Amino acid sequence: MRSIIVIFLLLKVLPTHAQKGFSFVDREIQKKVDILHNGKLITSYCYFDSTEKPILFPVKTLNGVTITRGYPIAPRAGERTDHPHHTGIWFNYESVNGLDFWNNSFAIPEERKHRYGSIRHVSILDKSIKKERAFLKTKSNWVDQKGNVLLEEITEFTFSNKNGVLVIDRAATLTAKMSEVVFKDVKDGMIAIRVARELEMPSLQQDKFVDAMGNVTDVPLLNNKGVTGVYINKEGVKGDDVWGKRSAWTYLTGEKEGVTISIGIIDHPKNIGYPTYWHARGYGLFAANPLGQKVFSNGKEEMSLRLTENKSITFKYRFAIKEGSVIKAEEMNQLSSDFLK
């Protein structure tokens, strides 16, 4: 009888990371929820004030290789320090009723903050494990600096392991809370990941980028040692040429810690602007923007989204993260087909 009690007590105090499959660890004081797979952290849903939006950070493969840049939250030696708003995996936009949600971060001076919007976490609506999949449902508000709510966001994350590929699905439903909410056709948006230095593309040039507010960001030339990334889209377009092209999916592949890593992003056919334009930069920004059509098409197309009060729109995207070999087009097509289900 005593041994049975001891076993029961041990099971009761075993840490969450001892569980097989997916599990959650709430860390309310740190303002995050950890998502683990077989006891290893794969990512955390973070709602830090400093990031001005909820993010998934860090993001790791199923075996624990970190694929996201650490700066500015957890800087690592040799990383770029441009664009402090590029953190983990995030979802937002550069111009919503004239407010810049994309470029907002701790780096914006207080006297200019009124020109920027923030996405504030409200609550966790659901957190569950079903059939070896993890579900996380959250509520956030897109607000101005006075706290006025432009949009309510309900996001559903699904984490799964598909034959050794970590799949993260994100479905974000935005509902207008003002008489009119306008997403202006601009370059920076909407779903994005900032990858680790090793997964950037080798570059021999120094770049300058200008945002919607006229701010210039320098991306300096760095030593390319160990930098191995290359983009490939569904049509077989590679490298920098992926930027500004429409495609149903694109992946980035390279090597980190001695292993091959592939990161794919898949657009959903029901998304507005499908197939999306890709805002994929060699310095490590990997983003899909269905609304920034004017800049990507050299003025041939334009799409500004308008929502009237209480009207909603949903954006669905899938991330596929593979370790050990390059993800093949056949795999991406299969993951894309499965996404429809």
C-alpha positions as a printed NumPy array, in Angstrom:
array([[  0.   ,   0.   ,   0.   ],
       [  2.836,   2.375,   0.915],
       [  4.533,   1.775,  -2.486],
       [  1.307,   2.581,  -4.309],
       [  1.056,   5.875,  -2.417],
       [  4.671,   6.716,  -3.238],
       [  4.091,   6.022,  -6.954],
       [  0.944,   8.16 ,  -6.883],
       [  2.779,  11.047,  -5.24 ],
       [  5.637,  10.8  ,  -7.728],
       [  3.227,  10.925, -10.652],
       [  1.529,  13.899,  -9.105],
       [  4.715,  15.93 ,  -8.822],
       [  6.295,  14.884, -12.117],
       [  6.987,  18.039, -14.156],
       [  4.876,  18.728, -17.205],
       [  7.893,  18.233, -19.468],
       [  7.903,  14.531, -18.554],
       [  4.773,  14.041, -20.627],
       [  4.904,  12.477, -24.073],
       [  3.547,  14.391, -27.012],
       [  2.491,  18.009, -26.573],
       [  1.993,  19.789, -23.275],
       [  1.622,  23.308, -21.891],
       [  3.251,  25.161, -19.023],
       [  1.595,  28.388, -17.853],
       [  4.001,  31.135, -16.833],
       [  1.674,  34.026, -16.052],
       [  4.276,  36.017, -14.141],
       [  6.57 ,  35.933, -17.201],
       [  3.548,  36.649, -19.462],
       [  3.871,  33.539, -21.578],
       [  2.66 ,  29.988, -22.143],
       [  5.265,  27.353, -23.008],
       [  4.434,  24.696, -25.603],
       [  6.482,  21.508, -25.234],
       [  6.793,  18.33 , -27.268],
       [  8.141,  15.224, -25.534],
       [  9.455,  17.416, -22.755],
       [ 11.294,  19.845, -25.041],
       [ 10.31 ,  23.459, -25.518],
       [  9.277,  24.119, -29.117],
       [  7.958,  27.641, -28.571],
       [  6.242,  29.984, -26.136],
       [  3.211,  32.179, -26.707],
       [  4.579,  35.455, -25.299],
       [  2.633,  38.606, -24.561],
       [  5.409,  40.862, -23.317],
       [  4.65 ,  44.595, -23.159],
       [  7.99 ,  45.379, -24.819],
       [  7.185,  43.524, -28.059],
       [  3.958,  45.524, -28.61 ],
       [  2.255,  42.332, -29.877],
       [  1.92 ,  38.669, -28.89 ],
       [  4.567,  36.461, -30.494],
       [  5.763,  32.878, -30.633],
       [  9.309,  32.972, -29.28 ],
       [ 11.699,  31.271, -29.479],
       [ 10.737,  28.772, -32.169],
       [ 12.572,  25.454, -32.258],
       [ 12.554,  22.229, -34.252],
       [ 11.139,  19.095, -32.63 ],
       [ 14.703,  18.185, -31.619],
       [ 15.394,  21.56 , -30.069],
       [ 17.332,  23.565, -32.684],
       [ 16.375,  27.249, -32.408],
       [ 15.359,  28.698, -35.785],
       [ 14.476,  32.268, -34.729],
       [ 16.775,  35.229, -34.129],
       [ 17.357,  35.955, -30.447],
       [ 17.684,  39.756, -30.648],
       [ 16.31 ,  41.814, -28.97 ],
       [ 14.82 ,  39.454, -26.363],
       [ 17.689,  36.981, -25.985],
       [ 20.591,  38.257, -28.139],
       [ 23.22 ,  35.85 , -29.419],
       [ 26.745,  36.598, -30.613],
       [ 27.035,  37.341, -34.341],
       [ 23.37 ,  38.244, -34.872],
       [ 22.061,  41.244, -36.748],
       [ 20.535,  43.975, -34.583],
       [ 18.363,  45.703, -37.19 ],
       [ 14.551,  45.899, -37.023],
       [ 13.943,  45.313, -33.281],
       [ 10.261,  44.684, -34.059],
       [ 11.208,  41.452, -35.907],
       [ 10.699,  38.964, -33.081],
       [  9.857,  35.258, -33.352],
       [  6.675,  34.556, -35.313],
       [  4.151,  37.386, -35.363],
       [  1.045,  38.676, -37.126],
       [  0.276,  42.377, -37.649],
       [  0.282,  45.15 , -40.256],
       [  1.983,  48.426, -41.108],
       [ -1.021,  50.704, -41.692],
       [ -4.37 ,  50.273, -39.917],
       [ -6.406,  53.488, -39.761],
       [ -3.077,  55.239, -40.262],
       [ -1.396,  53.547, -37.286],
       [  1.748,  51.477, -37.762],
       [  1.449,  48.188, -35.878],
       [  4.286,  46.434, -37.729],
       [  7.192,  48.719, -36.823],
       [  6.229,  49.4  , -33.216],
       [  8.709,  48.306, -30.525],
       [ 10.506,  49.523, -27.413],
       [ 12.813,  51.446, -29.782],
       [ 10.16 ,  54.012, -30.779],
       [ 10.634,  57.309, -28.848],
       [  7.733,  58.324, -26.628],
       [  7.096,  61.523, -28.617],
       [  6.402,  59.41 , -31.73 ],
       [  4.416,  56.609, -30.105],
       [  1.061,  58.191, -31.034],
       [  1.698,  57.187, -34.648],
       [  1.912,  53.5  , -33.724],
       [ -0.544,  50.831, -32.689],
       [ -0.149,  47.92 , -30.278],
       [ -1.727,  44.485, -30.001],
       [ -2.559,  43.753, -26.364],
       [ -3.192,  40.245, -25.098],
       [ -6.518,  39.957, -23.274],
       [ -6.936,  36.303, -22.317],
       [ -6.349,  32.627, -23.036],
       [ -9.688,  31.253, -24.22 ],
       [ -8.731,  27.601, -24.592],
       [ -5.736,  25.377, -24.048],
       [ -6.112,  21.668, -24.765],
       [ -4.477,  18.52 , -26.112],
       [ -6.468,  16.319, -28.486],
       [ -5.217,  13.357, -30.502],
       [ -1.558,  14.37 , -30.234],
       [ -2.298,  17.938, -31.248],
       [ -2.096,  21.012, -29.037],
       [ -4.665,  23.802, -29.303],
       [ -4.245,  27.314, -27.983],
       [ -6.954,  29.951, -28.442],
       [ -6.26 ,  33.564, -27.511],
       [ -7.971,  36.942, -27.49 ],
       [ -6.168,  40.232, -28.179],
       [ -7.09 ,  43.8  , -29.018],
       [ -5.489,  46.057, -31.626],
       [ -5.378,  49.439, -29.88 ],
       [ -4.108,  52.978, -30.302],
       [ -1.949,  54.636, -27.655],
       [ -5.053,  55.82 , -25.771],
       [ -6.363,  52.278, -25.513],
       [ -9.141,  52.678, -28.075],
       [ -9.855,  49.304, -29.683],
       [ -9.728,  49.158, -33.478],
       [ -9.903,  45.394, -33.837],
       [-10.594,  42.365, -31.698],
       [ -8.418,  39.389, -32.628],
       [ -9.338,  35.791, -31.842],
       [ -6.486,  33.478, -32.806],
       [ -6.402,  29.696, -32.842],
       [ -2.999,  27.995, -32.837],
       [ -2.693,  24.299, -33.62 ],
       [  0.606,  22.491, -33.011],
       [  1.143,  19.03 , -34.503],
       [  3.828,  16.559, -35.508],
       [  3.348,  15.308, -39.054],
       [  5.915,  12.584, -39.758],
       [  8.688,  14.485, -38.01 ],
       [  7.67 ,  17.912, -39.324],
       [  6.565,  20.434, -36.711],
       [  3.417,  22.094, -38.043],
       [  2.076,  25.326, -36.565],
       [ -1.28 ,  26.499, -37.902],
       [ -2.493,  29.979, -37.105],
       [ -6.033,  31.216, -37.82 ],
       [ -6.583,  34.841, -36.813],
       [-10.069,  36.368, -36.979],
       [-10.146,  40.163, -36.88 ],
       [-13.397,  41.97 , -36.022],
       [-13.756,  45.733, -36.456],
       [-14.678,  47.599, -33.273],
       [-14.843,  51.032, -34.91 ],
       [-17.24 ,  52.325, -37.561],
       [-14.548,  51.65 , -40.161],
       [-11.127,  50.002, -40.028],
       [ -8.903,  50.411, -43.1  ],
       [ -5.81 ,  48.364, -43.928],
       [ -3.936,  50.515, -46.42 ],
       [ -2.004,  48.772, -49.197],
       [  1.573,  48.842, -47.833],
       [  4.69 ,  46.673, -47.896],
       [  5.07 ,  45.433, -44.325],
       [  2.732,  42.639, -43.212],
       [  1.21 ,  40.276, -42.216],
       [  2.452,  36.872, -41.036],
       [  6.2  ,  36.666, -40.453],
       [  9.174,  34.99 , -38.842],
       [ 12.653,  36.438, -38.259],
       [ 15.115,  33.592, -38.617],
       [ 18.457,  32.842, -36.976],
       [ 21.635,  34.233, -38.552],
       [ 22.679,  30.833, -39.965],
       [ 19.414,  30.597, -41.931],
       [ 19.737,  34.006, -43.572],
       [ 20.856,  34.179, -47.182],
       [ 24.517,  35.081, -47.81 ],
       [ 24.692,  38.723, -48.893],
       [ 27.428,  40.948, -50.317],
       [ 25.566,  44.216, -49.986],
       [ 24.555,  46.735, -47.355],
       [ 20.878,  47.713, -47.521],
       [ 18.639,  50.55 , -46.372],
       [ 14.894,  50.061, -45.904],
       [ 12.243,  52.766, -45.466],
       [  8.962,  52.131, -43.622],
       [  5.588,  53.854, -44.05 ],
       [  6.569,  56.55 , -41.525],
       [  9.698,  57.449, -43.486],
       [ 12.086,  55.847, -41.007],
       [ 15.264,  54.429, -42.539],
       [ 16.762,  51.179, -41.218],
       [ 20.29 ,  50.152, -42.148],
       [ 21.02 ,  46.452, -42.653],
       [ 24.832,  46.243, -42.632],
       [ 27.055,  43.831, -44.503],
       [ 28.242,  41.068, -42.173],
       [ 30.643,  38.171, -42.452],
       [ 28.819,  35.389, -44.328],
       [ 30.616,  32.538, -42.591],
       [ 28.063,  29.881, -41.649],
       [ 25.195,  31.697, -43.418],
       [ 23.454,  29.105, -45.6  ],
       [ 19.815,  29.997, -46.32 ],
       [ 17.973,  30.022, -49.653],
       [ 14.299,  30.657, -50.45 ],
       [ 12.332,  28.468, -52.88 ],
       [  8.663,  28.92 , -53.826],
       [  6.12 ,  26.58 , -55.376],
       [  7.021,  27.699, -58.893],
       [ 10.703,  26.913, -58.313],
       [ 11.808,  30.552, -58.043],
       [ 14.847,  30.829, -55.772],
       [ 16.748,  33.29 , -53.617],
       [ 16.06 ,  37.029, -53.688],
       [ 13.775,  36.556, -56.699],
       [ 11.115,  35.104, -54.371],
       [ 10.5  ,  38.621, -53.017],
       [  7.454,  40.252, -54.601],
       [  6.243,  37.061, -56.281],
       [  2.858,  35.416, -55.74 ],
       [  2.909,  31.8  , -54.627],
       [  0.799,  29.372, -52.586],
       [  3.84 ,  28.471, -50.485],
       [  7.502,  29.278, -49.995],
       [ 10.159,  27.631, -47.898],
       [ 13.563,  28.644, -46.579],
       [ 16.259,  26.01 , -46.159],
       [ 19.763,  26.087, -44.708],
       [ 21.995,  24.551, -42.047],
       [ 22.293,  25.266, -38.348],
       [ 24.209,  23.345, -35.684],
       [ 25.331,  20.876, -38.323],
       [ 21.856,  19.864, -39.48 ],
       [ 19.637,  20.84 , -42.4  ],
       [ 16.651,  22.995, -41.452],
       [ 13.645,  23.835, -43.64 ],
       [ 10.971,  26.399, -42.752],
       [  7.886,  26.516, -44.956],
       [  4.96 ,  28.962, -44.868],
       [  1.734,  27.977, -46.604],
       [ -1.036,  30.35 , -47.634],
       [ -4.672,  29.227, -47.383],
       [ -6.898,  29.449, -50.499],
       [ -9.66 ,  31.153, -48.502],
       [ -7.351,  34.026, -47.53 ],
       [ -7.884,  37.38 , -49.18 ],
       [ -5.369,  38.009, -51.965],
       [ -4.532,  34.313, -52.459],
       [ -1.959,  33.331, -53.569],
       [ -0.114,  35.81 , -51.387],
       [  2.811,  38.013, -52.281],
       [  6.031,  37.115, -50.444],
       [  7.965,  39.711, -48.476],
       [ 11.02 ,  37.46 , -48.055],
       [ 14.324,  39.211, -47.431],
       [ 17.784,  37.699, -47.484],
       [ 18.667,  39.233, -44.106],
       [ 16.213,  36.939, -42.327],
       [ 12.715,  38.424, -42.592],
       [ 10.386,  35.752, -44.014],
       [  6.873,  37.141, -44.433],
       [  3.683,  36.766, -46.461],
       [  1.649,  39.888, -47.244],
       [ -1.6  ,  39.499, -49.218],
       [ -2.488,  43.194, -48.95 ],
       [  0.728,  44.929, -50.04 ],
       [ -0.011,  44.489, -53.707],
       [  0.897,  47.928, -55.02 ],
       [  4.577,  47.783, -54.098],
       [  4.974,  44.122, -55.047],
       [  3.328,  44.56 , -58.468],
       [  5.056,  47.869, -59.3  ],
       [  1.716,  49.67 , -59.179],
       [ -0.192,  47.268, -61.43 ],
       [ -2.403,  46.02 , -58.573],
       [ -3.713,  47.51 , -55.372],
       [ -5.675,  46.14 , -52.418],
       [ -6.83 ,  48.105, -49.406],
       [ -9.037,  46.201, -46.983],
       [-11.994,  47.917, -45.295],
       [-14.011,  46.462, -42.444],
       [-17.128,  48.153, -41.098],
       [-18.066,  47.804, -37.446],
       [-18.575,  44.191, -36.27 ],
       [-17.502,  42.78 , -39.642],
       [-14.78 ,  40.127, -39.545],
       [-12.084,  38.605, -41.696],
       [ -9.973,  35.506, -41.063],
       [ -6.361,  34.89 , -42.077],
       [ -5.042,  31.313, -42.01 ],
       [ -1.398,  30.297, -42.364],
       [  0.631,  27.142, -41.802],
       [  4.285,  26.88 , -40.757],
       [  6.148,  23.625, -41.487],
       [  9.488,  23.177, -39.72 ],
       [ 11.633,  20.201, -40.689],
       [ 15.01 ,  19.102, -39.363],
       [ 17.449,  16.662, -40.972],
       [ 16.764,  17.167, -44.679],
       [ 15.442,  19.693, -47.17 ],
       [ 11.684,  19.701, -47.299],
       [ 10.614,  18.643, -50.787],
       [  8.039,  20.256, -53.047],
       [  5.962,  17.068, -52.768],
       [  5.925,  17.435, -48.989],
       [  4.934,  21.085, -49.194],
       [  2.141,  20.259, -51.628],
       [  0.874,  17.508, -49.32 ],
       [  1.015,  19.796, -46.279],
       [ -0.833,  22.402, -48.329],
       [ -3.541,  19.892, -49.293],
       [ -3.881,  18.737, -45.693],
       [ -4.224,  22.355, -44.595],
       [ -7.486,  22.61 , -46.558],
       [ -8.957,  19.86 , -44.392]])
